[in-house]
Amino acid sequence: METVAFAAKNMHFKIRQARKEDCKEVSRMIMELAVYEKMPDQVKISPEELERDGFCQNPFFECLVAEVPEEHKSKEGFTIVGYTLYFYTYSTWKGRSLYLEDLYVMPEFRGNGIGKGLLSKVAEVGKKKQCVRLQLSVLNWNTPTLDFYAAKGAQDLTVSEGWHFIRFDEQNMGNLANEAPKDQ
Amino acid sequence: METVAFAAKNMHFKIRQARKEDCKEVSRMIMELAVYEKMPDQVKISPEELERDGFCQNPFFECLVAEVPEEHKSKEGFTIVGYTLYFYTYSTWKGRSLYLEDLYVMPEFRGNGIGKGLLSKVAEVGKKKQCVRLQLSVLNWNTPTLDFYAAKGAQDLTVSEGWHFIRFDEQNMGNLANEAPKDQ
């Protein structure tokens, strides 16, 4: 994919793969999304880490950005107004899968089909790469987002099958690692 | 890591990276695990797909196996008696993460520290690769497994923060992809 440009409800925008130099803008929007999710103090990532991890030999993620022309820039002067960040996962039942870590459109640009455009471009990547599903996670109080995905055919697996998210944080992962049997 | 060998409760075993030729055995244990999880009809993966996706240029997953010596082989004659399959994910709040897709030890070999050995070796990989967390998902009725991870310091994020798993299956992902704006 190179770029996609189209107009919806009088708002022109294009969707393109993020470049290394977009990481500062992506980083800004990651923080905006975390504020919306009520956990801004959780964000520890820097633009430099995004550059290192997303633009290396075997990148840890891929990223698309949505861009509007200068004349439609945000009140703060931004032209990159949305992003999505995703990566490949693997199901031992079904095979290659895609995981949508983030999908975000700045509030003043919502209602123009940008979120839908980003999501469908990610789905297109998944289809091309022979992935069999697209997964993500949403906070249970975030009804607008849950509704957004449900309306497009997504299933809530925590409700339907009872899957729970389990996490070892860095400290507990480190403790486990320290107990690992030594290599011979 | 090459191999790890040690003895616990009189059972010698070693943990090593899976090789392409182990995929048939891993495939057998994937099915055993799915039977335990009460969803055997969900398994569609073949040993050939595991070979293709795990042993290519940019593999979609990594895998460790636990092996016992011939004299301790299972009643069916198997010496590969456990496995774990994991891959790299990415948090836009924290950075590199590891996701544990499967961890399995054959029933007759449990209680020998093999599960703990596999888990701690994965944590060690995470630490070496500068991952900040190790995540996984568990079915809510699977109390022994939830207890196993909780005892080692894991947190249930569905309970504590309200995260839900959302999935677009292949059909719905395909529908989305078909609606993607065309590249220019």
Chai-1 contact restraints between the chains, C-beta under 6 A:
chainA,res_idxA,chainB,res_idxB,connection_type,confidence,min_distance_angstrom,max_distance_angstrom,comment,restraint_id
A,M1,B,D183,contact,1.0,0.0,6.0,A-B,restraint_1
A,E2,B,D183,contact,1.0,0.0,6.0,A-B,restraint_2
A,T3,B,Q184,contact,1.0,0.0,6.0,A-B,restraint_3
A,V4,B,P181,contact,1.0,0.0,6.0,A-B,restraint_4
A,V4,B,D183,contact,1.0,0.0,6.0,A-B,restraint_5
A,A5,B,Q184,contact,1.0,0.0,6.0,A-B,restraint_6
A,F6,B,P181,contact,1.0,0.0,6.0,A-B,restraint_7
A,I30,B,T92,contact,1.0,0.0,6.0,A-B,restraint_8
A,Q42,B,W93,contact,1.0,0.0,6.0,A-B,restraint_9
A,V43,B,W93,contact,1.0,0.0,6.0,A-B,restraint_10
A,K44,B,K94,contact,1.0,0.0,6.0,A-B,restraint_11
A,I45,B,G95,contact,1.0,0.0,6.0,A-B,restraint_12
A,E49,B,G95,contact,1.0,0.0,6.0,A-B,restraint_13
A,N58,B,N58,contact,1.0,0.0,6.0,A-B,restraint_14
A,F60,B,Y88,contact,1.0,0.0,6.0,A-B,restraint_15
A,F60,B,Y90,contact,1.0,0.0,6.0,A-B,restraint_16
A,F60,B,R96,contact,1.0,0.0,6.0,A-B,restraint_17
A,F61,B,Y90,contact,1.0,0.0,6.0,A-B,restraint_18
A,L85,B,T92,contact,1.0,0.0,6.0,A-B,restraint_19
A,F87,B,T89,contact,1.0,0.0,6.0,A-B,restraint_20
A,F87,B,Y90,contact,1.0,0.0,6.0,A-B,restraint_21
A,Y88,B,F60,contact,1.0,0.0,6.0,A-B,restraint_22
A,T89,B,F87,contact,1.0,0.0,6.0,A-B,restraint_23
A,Y90,B,F60,contact,1.0,0.0,6.0,A-B,restraint_24
A,Y90,B,F61,contact,1.0,0.0,6.0,A-B,restraint_25
A,Y90,B,F87,contact,1.0,0.0,6.0,A-B,restraint_26
A,T92,B,I30,contact,1.0,0.0,6.0,A-B,restraint_27
A,T92,B,L85,contact,1.0,0.0,6.0,A-B,restraint_28
A,T92,B,E101,contact,1.0,0.0,6.0,A-B,restraint_29
A,T92,B,D102,contact,1.0,0.0,6.0,A-B,restraint_30
A,W93,B,Q42,contact,1.0,0.0,6.0,A-B,restraint_31
A,W93,B,V43,contact,1.0,0.0,6.0,A-B,restraint_32
A,K94,B,K44,contact,1.0,0.0,6.0,A-B,restraint_33
A,G95,B,I45,contact,1.0,0.0,6.0,A-B,restraint_34
A,G95,B,E49,contact,1.0,0.0,6.0,A-B,restraint_35
A,R96,B,F60,contact,1.0,0.0,6.0,A-B,restraint_36
A,E101,B,T92,contact,1.0,0.0,6.0,A-B,restraint_37
A,D102,B,T92,contact,1.0,0.0,6.0,A-B,restraint_38
A,G117,B,P181,contact,1.0,0.0,6.0,A-B,restraint_39
A,S120,B,L176,contact,1.0,0.0,6.0,A-B,restraint_40
A,S120,B,E179,contact,1.0,0.0,6.0,A-B,restraint_41
A,S120,B,A180,contact,1.0,0.0,6.0,A-B,restraint_42
A,K121,B,A180,contact,1.0,0.0,6.0,A-B,restraint_43
A,A123,B,M173,contact,1.0,0.0,6.0,A-B,restraint_44
A,A123,B,L176,contact,1.0,0.0,6.0,A-B,restraint_45
A,A123,B,A177,contact,1.0,0.0,6.0,A-B,restraint_46
A,E124,B,A177,contact,1.0,0.0,6.0,A-B,restraint_47
A,E124,B,A180,contact,1.0,0.0,6.0,A-B,restraint_48
A,G126,B,M173,contact,1.0,0.0,6.0,A-B,restraint_49
A,K127,B,G174,contact,1.0,0.0,6.0,A-B,restraint_50
A,K127,B,A177,contact,1.0,0.0,6.0,A-B,restraint_51
A,V132,B,E170,contact,1.0,0.0,6.0,A-B,restraint_52
A,R133,B,R167,contact,1.0,0.0,6.0,A-B,restraint_53
A,R133,B,D169,contact,1.0,0.0,6.0,A-B,restraint_54
A,L134,B,F168,contact,1.0,0.0,6.0,A-B,restraint_55
A,L134,B,M173,contact,1.0,0.0,6.0,A-B,restraint_56
A,Q135,B,R167,contact,1.0,0.0,6.0,A-B,restraint_57
A,L136,B,I166,contact,1.0,0.0,6.0,A-B,restraint_58
A,S137,B,W163,contact,1.0,0.0,6.0,A-B,restraint_59
A,S137,B,F165,contact,1.0,0.0,6.0,A-B,restraint_60
A,V138,B,H164,contact,1.0,0.0,6.0,A-B,restraint_61
A,V138,B,I166,contact,1.0,0.0,6.0,A-B,restraint_62
A,L139,B,G162,contact,1.0,0.0,6.0,A-B,restraint_63
A,N140,B,G162,contact,1.0,0.0,6.0,A-B,restraint_64
A,N140,B,H164,contact,1.0,0.0,6.0,A-B,restraint_65
A,Y149,B,I166,contact,1.0,0.0,6.0,A-B,restraint_66
A,G153,B,N172,contact,1.0,0.0,6.0,A-B,restraint_67
A,A154,B,I166,contact,1.0,0.0,6.0,A-B,restraint_68
A,A154,B,F168,contact,1.0,0.0,6.0,A-B,restraint_69
A,Q155,B,R167,contact,1.0,0.0,6.0,A-B,restraint_70
A,D156,B,H164,contact,1.0,0.0,6.0,A-B,restraint_71
A,D156,B,I166,contact,1.0,0.0,6.0,A-B,restraint_72
A,L157,B,F165,contact,1.0,0.0,6.0,A-B,restraint_73
A,L157,B,R167,contact,1.0,0.0,6.0,A-B,restraint_74
A,T158,B,T158,contact,1.0,0.0,6.0,A-B,restraint_75
A,T158,B,H164,contact,1.0,0.0,6.0,A-B,restraint_76
A,T158,B,F165,contact,1.0,0.0,6.0,A-B,restraint_77
A,G162,B,L139,contact,1.0,0.0,6.0,A-B,restraint_78
A,G162,B,N140,contact,1.0,0.0,6.0,A-B,restraint_79
A,W163,B,S137,contact,1.0,0.0,6.0,A-B,restraint_80
A,W163,B,F165,contact,1.0,0.0,6.0,A-B,restraint_81
A,H164,B,V138,contact,1.0,0.0,6.0,A-B,restraint_82
A,H164,B,N140,contact,1.0,0.0,6.0,A-B,restraint_83
A,H164,B,D156,contact,1.0,0.0,6.0,A-B,restraint_84
A,H164,B,T158,contact,1.0,0.0,6.0,A-B,restraint_85
A,F165,B,S137,contact,1.0,0.0,6.0,A-B,restraint_86
A,F165,B,L157,contact,1.0,0.0,6.0,A-B,restraint_87
A,F165,B,T158,contact,1.0,0.0,6.0,A-B,restraint_88
A,F165,B,W163,contact,1.0,0.0,6.0,A-B,restraint_89
A,I166,B,L136,contact,1.0,0.0,6.0,A-B,restraint_90
A,I166,B,V138,contact,1.0,0.0,6.0,A-B,restraint_91
A,I166,B,Y149,contact,1.0,0.0,6.0,A-B,restraint_92
A,I166,B,A154,contact,1.0,0.0,6.0,A-B,restraint_93
A,I166,B,D156,contact,1.0,0.0,6.0,A-B,restraint_94
A,R167,B,R133,contact,1.0,0.0,6.0,A-B,restraint_95
A,R167,B,Q135,contact,1.0,0.0,6.0,A-B,restraint_96
A,R167,B,Q155,contact,1.0,0.0,6.0,A-B,restraint_97
A,R167,B,L157,contact,1.0,0.0,6.0,A-B,restraint_98
A,F168,B,L134,contact,1.0,0.0,6.0,A-B,restraint_99
A,F168,B,A154,contact,1.0,0.0,6.0,A-B,restraint_100
A,D169,B,R133,contact,1.0,0.0,6.0,A-B,restraint_101
A,E170,B,V132,contact,1.0,0.0,6.0,A-B,restraint_102
A,N172,B,G153,contact,1.0,0.0,6.0,A-B,restraint_103
A,M173,B,A123,contact,1.0,0.0,6.0,A-B,restraint_104
A,M173,B,G126,contact,1.0,0.0,6.0,A-B,restraint_105
A,M173,B,L134,contact,1.0,0.0,6.0,A-B,restraint_106
A,G174,B,K127,contact,1.0,0.0,6.0,A-B,restraint_107
A,L176,B,S120,contact,1.0,0.0,6.0,A-B,restraint_108
A,L176,B,A123,contact,1.0,0.0,6.0,A-B,restraint_109
A,A177,B,A123,contact,1.0,0.0,6.0,A-B,restraint_110
A,A177,B,E124,contact,1.0,0.0,6.0,A-B,restraint_111
A,A177,B,K127,contact,1.0,0.0,6.0,A-B,restraint_112
A,E179,B,S120,contact,1.0,0.0,6.0,A-B,restraint_113
A,A180,B,S120,contact,1.0,0.0,6.0,A-B,restraint_114
A,A180,B,K121,contact,1.0,0.0,6.0,A-B,restraint_115
A,A180,B,E124,contact,1.0,0.0,6.0,A-B,restraint_116
A,P181,B,V4,contact,1.0,0.0,6.0,A-B,restraint_117
A,P181,B,F6,contact,1.0,0.0,6.0,A-B,restraint_118
A,P181,B,G117,contact,1.0,0.0,6.0,A-B,restraint_119
A,D183,B,M1,contact,1.0,0.0,6.0,A-B,restraint_120
A,D183,B,E2,contact,1.0,0.0,6.0,A-B,restraint_121
A,D183,B,V4,contact,1.0,0.0,6.0,A-B,restraint_122
A,Q184,B,T3,contact,1.0,0.0,6.0,A-B,restraint_123
A,Q184,B,A5,contact,1.0,0.0,6.0,A-B,restraint_124
